[in-house]
Amino acid sequence: MRFLVTGGAGFLGSALANQLTKDGHEVRVLDDLSNGNRSRLAPEITFIQGDINNIPRLWSILQGVDCVYHLAARVSVAESILYPRDYNATNVGGTVSLMEAMRDAGVRRVVLTSSGAVYGHHEQQPVHELDPLRPDSPYAVSKWSAEQYVQTIGMLWGLETVALRIFNAYGPGQPLPVSHAPVIPRFLQQAVSGGSLVIHGDGTQSRDFVYVQDVVAALVAAATARDVDRTVINVGSGIETTIAGLVEVIGSVIGRKINLIYNKSKPGGVSRLVADISRARTLLEFSPQVSLEAGLRTMLEVDPRFQTNPQSLSPAR
């Protein structure tokens, strides 16, 4: 098949693009490189630098494409609170531009990467796709809006659409920006360097951490799965892990006691968030393969940023 991966030079997009190439498909990547890195991509991949809102450019890139994976987006919750207009322009406007161009180019299916953030606060866990959505940031609102546009436009124009709500994906190569870095690479970097970990809140807040290759497996399946048109599907590990529990696992894999600092004056986000993945198991034959401990150990072994003192790693269990 021929695929276009928007945002394909990013952390998740590059992992997907490389896997599709490894599977023998023809892959094109569109990325503006605002957060992506072209060096992540296999040499066989056709790379195009450009803006997701450039419809004439999209027309040319989409010729002959069978399926689009739409990952191009701004992804920082904290940044979205400061710059909601930019998040609307990219995450919502870019999605609409892509759908218009797909219609004109005759592409039959789009797989949108949405986010578990759309659920917001729920006392009852795990969250199911039919649960009410309570987005609590412009980022979450933009992802929900993108879902609605994709499904509505798909219905009006006869395009097959599926949205995967990705929970807390992690893995080797995950970016570590100076501000608002994702929790797993931030904690790993601090732990292997002997620093203290700062936990916002009391550490009892929980998340669903899912390894990047498990997410890629779900994305790959979504391109050809049957009976998924205009469907939203959770993609996570299905396992609830508290932030304090995450720290314990990190301490176990590096073989070192970690010093903790609690900042209870700063909230740690929603109190609980874990995915009900029963729909993914049924529709995508999805079965997460990598445990949190195994995923963290792989990051320590293959990501040079976390190899400050590799001999300190405890034996695999």
FIROVO-38231 format. One record per residue: x, y, z of N, C-alpha, C in turn. Coordinates in pm, whole numbers, plus 50000, padded with zeros to 5 digits. Layout:
N
XYZXYZXYZ;...
***
This chain:
317
500844988050000500005000050000500875012550000;500255023649963500925036549970500315044650084;501185049350173500755056750291501365070650293;500595080150345501135093050385501015093950535;502115097450601502115099650746502395114350770;501375121850813501615135850849502195136350990;503125145451010503835145451138504735133351152;505165128151040505885115351038507335115951078;507855127851110509235128751160509265130351311;508085129651375508015130551519508275117151585;508135117051716508415104951795507555093151751;506265094751755505365083751719505275082151568;505235093251495505105092551349506265085551282;507485087951330508655081551269508675066651299;508265062851421508185048651453507195041551363;506065048051337505055042351247505575041651104;506135052651055506615053050917507695042450893;508595040950988509665030950973509095016750974;508085014351057507485000951062506754997950931;506025007650877505335005550750506325002450639;507445009550639508495007050539509064993050556;509324989250680509844975850708508884965150660;507574968150666506554958550622506394958050471;507154966350399507144965750253506254975850184;505714985550258504834995450198505625007550149;505005015350060505585027950015505085038950107;506025046450165505665056250268506165070150230;505255079750243505595093850230505355100550364;506215109850399506095117050525506035131950498;505055138450560504965152950559505195157950700;506135167250717506415172550850507035186450832;506635195850920507235209150910508515210450992;508895199651061510115198851142510135208751257;508955213551299508915222151417509255214151543;508895201351542509255192451652509865179351604;509775176851474510275164351420511745164851384;512275153151347513675151951310513765142151194;514185146951081514235138650960515165126650975;516175127851060517155117051075516535104551137;515345105751195514685094051252514175084451145;514045089251022513355081550918514295072750837;513795061050799514545051950712514795058750577;515935055850512516265062750387515285060050273;514535049050280513585045850172512345054750175;512125061750283510915069850299511055082950222;510015086650151509985099450080509575110350178;510485119750202510215130250300509895143350229;508825149950276508445163050225508305172550342;509055183250342508905193250447507825203050407;506845205050494505765214150459504745215450570;503805224650547502765228150644501495220150614;500865214850718499655206950701498495215150646;498565228350655497505236950603497745241150458;498815236350396499105239650257498385229850165;497165233050125496355223650048496955220449911;497455230249834498095226549706499225216549722;500035218049828501105208349853500495194649886;499435194549965498775181949999498235174949875;497655182449782497135176249659498215167949589;499405173649577500475166549506500975154549584;501075155849716501595144849798500625133149803;499325136149797498295125849816498005117649691;498575120949579498295113549456498715098949471;497765089749450498055075549456498105069749596;497845077849700497905073049838496635065249872;496795053949938495665045549979495105049550115;495985053550206495555056550343496475067150402;495875076350478496635086750545496605084350696;497765085250757497855085750903498085100350941;497145105951015497235120151048497735121851191;499035124651204499655126851334500145141251352;500135149251245500635163051254499795170851355;500435175551461499715182751565500695188951662;500205198751733500915203851849500405195851969;501305192252061500915181952159501155185552306;501515197652337501775201252476500525207352540;500045200852645498875206052717499185219752773;500335221152841500685233852904500825245052800;501465242152689501635252152583500295256252524;499375246652513498075249652454497295259752539;497525259652669496845269152757497335283352729;498595284652692499145297752659498815302252517;498765292652425498585296052283497455288152220;496225289752267495105281752214494835284352066;495085296452019494825299351878495745291051788;497005289651827497945281651748497515267051745;497015262051859496575248051864495325245951779;494465255751777493285254751691493695254951544;494635263551508495045264951368495695252151316;496535245951399497235233851354496395221251371;495895219051491495245206351521493855205351462;493135216451454491795216251397491835220651250;492395232451226492465237351088493265228050997;494365222651048495175213450968494435200750933;493605196151027492805184151000491785186650892;491115198150896490125201550794490795203050658;491965209450654492695210850528493035197250469;493505188150555493835174750508492625167650452;491485168550520490275161750474489815167250339;489905180350320489555186250190490465180850080;491765180550109492705175750009492515160949979;492195152950082491925138650062490715136649971;489675144349995488485143349910488865145849765;489625156449740489975160149603490915149949538;491755143449620492735133849566492175119749558;491025117249617490415103949610490995093749705;491565098249819492085088949919490905082949996;490955069950023489765063250078489705062750230;490835063050301490785061450447491795070550516;491395075650633492295083250719492235077350859;493405076050921493505071751060494035083851139;493195089151226493545100851306494085096451442;495205102351484495665099951620495085110751709;494125106651792493565115551892494265112552025;493645116252135494325115252264493375111252375;493895103752470493125100552589492795112852671;493465124052643493205136552715491785141552695;491105137052590489745141852563488775137852674;489095127452751488185122752855488115132052975;489225138553009489225147053126489045138953254;488365144853351488235138553482487065128853487;487355116553528486315106353550486655098753678;485695097853766485905089953888485995075053854;485135070553764485085056453727486115053353620;486955043553647487985039353553487885024353531;488315019053415488885026153302487825033653221;488295042853137487365050453055487095042952925;485825043052884485375036452762485035046952657;485085042952531484835052352421483455058852429;482495052552495481145058152506480975067152628;482005068352711481925077152827481875091752782;481255100452862481225114652827482625120552823;482825130152735484135136652722484115149852796;485195152352871485305164652949486685170752930;487015174752809488335180452784488585192752871;489775193452929490065204253024491255212852982;491615212452854492695220852802492415223552655;492945234452600492785236852456493325225252371;494395218752417494905207152344493845196352334;493235192852448492205182452448491005186452363;490615199152372489505204052290489835202852142;491065206052106491465205351965491435191051912;491805181451996491765167451953490325162451939;489475166452030488065162952021487455169051895;487775181751871487265188451752487735181551625;489005177551624489535170551506488775157551482;488485150251589487685137951576486335140851510;485675151351557484355154651505484405158751359;485395166551323485545170551183485815158551093;486735149951138487075138251056485855129451035;485095126751139483935118051126482835124451042;482575137351065481495144050992481835145650845;483045150250816483455151950677483545138450608;484035128350679484085115050621482715110050581;481735112350666480355108150636479805115750516;480065128750510479515137050402480155133850267;481445130450269482175128650144482535114150113;482075104850197482295090750169483715086050192;484395091850292485755087650326485705078750450;486495068150453486555059550570487435066150675;486935066750797487665073550904487695065151030;488815065751100488925059351231489855067951316;489475070151441490285078251532490765069551647;492055069451670492635062051781493005071851893;492405070052008492715078352124493915072352197;495075078252173496325073052228496485078352371;496835069452462497065073752599498545077652616;499195075052725500535080252750501595071652683;501855074352557502855066852482504265070952527;505165061152530506555063852569507455054052496;508755056952495509705047852433510995054952397;511965047652341513245053552303513045064952203;513815075452221513745086752130512665096752160;511885094552266510835104252300511485117552335;510995128452277511635141552300511645145552447;512675153352482512835158652616512975173852607;511885180952579511995195552572512375201452706;512905213552703513355220052826512195222052922;511045225852870509885227852955508785217952918;508055213453019506905204653002507265191552931;508365185452971508775172652912507845161552961;507605151352878506795139952922507405133353045;506565127453127507015123053259508045111853252;507885102153163508815090753165510225094653125;510475101053010511865104652980512435114753079;511595123453133512075133253233512525126153359;511705116853409512075109553530513305100853507;513375094353391514525085753362515815093753360;515785105053294516995113253285517445117753423;516505122153504516855126653639517355115053724;516735103353709517105091953792518505086853760;518825085253631520145079853596521265089553625;520945102553634521975112453667522115114653816;521295107353895521385108354040520615119954099;519785126654018519025137954068517755133654139;517115143254202515845140854269514695142254169;513645134554191512455135354106511415143954176;510875153554102509835162154155508485156754113;507665153354210506325148254183505305159054217;504515162954118503465172754142502265165554203;501675171454306500605164554378501195154654477;500405144454509500865134754610501355121554552;501395120454419501895108354355500885097454337;499655099654385498625089254370497865090454239;498075101454166497425102654036497965091853942;497095086553857497485074953776497325077753627;498095070153549498065071353405498185057453341;497945057053212498055044753133499245046553040;500375040353075501595041552995501655030052894;501765033552766501755023552661503005025252574;503705014252551504975014552478504755018052331;505695025252275505525030752140505255019952036;505925008352044505714998051942504344991551955;503774991452074502404986752089501434996352021;501685009352036500855019351967500975017651817;502195015751768502405013851624501635001751573;501614990951650500874978951608499394982151591;498834990051680497424993851668497195002651546;498105011951523497985020751407498065012751276;499005003751268499144995451148497854987651122;497294981851225496064974051211494904982651164;494864995351207493735004051176493635007451027;494725006050953494695009350810493854999750729;493754987250773493054977150695491944970150772;491724973950897490694967450979489314969550918;488464959650935487084960550887486184966050997;485064971750954484014976151046484514986451147;485384995451102485875005951192485525019951142;484785020951031484475034150974483725042751076;484235055051095483665064851189483635059451332;484685052051366484815046251500485965052951574;485805054851705486925059151790487335047251876;488645045751895489175033951962490285038252059;490155034052185491225036552283492435027752254;493625033752267494855026052255495725029252377;495825019552465496655020852584497125007052626;497705006352743498114993252796496954986452867;495974994552909494884989252990495274987253135;496484991953172496994990153308497155003953373;496605005353492496675018053565497925018353652;498735028753636499975030153712500005043853777;500175044253908500305057153974501685063053946;501805076053964503105082353944504115077054047;503645074954169504535068854270504935054754228;504015047354169504325033954121505315034254007;505205044253919506175045853811507565047953867;507675056153969508985058654031509565045654088;508725037454148509205024654201509765015754092;509085015253978509575007053867510885012553814;510985025753801512245031853755513375028453851;513115029553981514135025954079514565011554066;513615002754036513914988554021514824985853901;514534992353788515304989353667516684995853668;516845006953742518185012853748518965007953870;518265000753959518934995054075519435005454173;518625016054192519075026854280517875032954349;518035036454475516975043454548516895057754497;515665062254471515465075454411514945085154518;515565096754523515125107154615513955114854554;512905116554632511685123054581511445136354650;510945145954571510505158754623509055160654579;508175162754673506755164454641506405179354637;505815183354526505335197154511503805196754513;503245196854633501795195354645501035208054612;501765219054594501105231554559500755232054410;501365223354332501105222954188500335210354155;499175211454088498375199554058499075190153961;498735177453971499355167453885498435162953773;497485171353733496545167753627495375159853682;494625153453592493475145553636493945134553731;493075130753824493495121453929493735107353876;492925102953778493075089453725492755089553575;493485081553499493175080053357493785067153305;492935057553275493385044653219492365040253115;492855033953010492005030552895491335017052910;490065016752874489385004052847489735000552702;490484989952682490964986652547490204974752487;489014971952539488264960552487487874962652341;487544974952302487174977452162488384975352071;489564979652115490774977552035491094962652021;490874955052128491114940652120490194934252017;488944938752012487964932851922488154937251778;488274950351755488294955751619489684955451555;490724956751635492094957351581492924945151617;492334935651691493074924251745494324929051819;494124939551896495214946351967495494939452099;496764936752122497164930552248498534936152287;498584945352382499874951252421500874940552462;502094941852416503114931652437504214935752535;504364948752559505524953552634505074959052769;505554952952877505234957853010505974970853037;505544978053139506204990553174507664988153211;507914977953289509304975153328510164971853206;509634963553115510404959852996510634972052907;509614980652895509764992452812510795002152867;510785004152998511765012953061513175007153046;513284994153062514604987853049515154989552907;514264988252809514704990352670515175004652649;514445014152702514875028152689516255030252749;516495024352864517795025752928518905019152846;518575008352777519595000952703519915007252567;518925013252500519145017552361519175032552343;518685040252439518645054852424519875060752493;520805066752416522055071452475521875082252582;520745088952582520515099452682520405093852823;520095080852832519865074752963520965064853000;522125065952935523205056452959524365062953032;524045072053124525065078553204525885068753286;525155058653339525835048653421525185035053396;525325029653272524625017453237524975005353321;526185005053383526554993353461525744992253590;524995003053622524195002653745522854995853724;522534992353601521234986053576521154972553644;520024970153707519844957253774519504946653672;519744933853704519454923253608517964922753575;517664918653453516264917253410515594906453493;514304908953521513564899153602512524892353516;
***
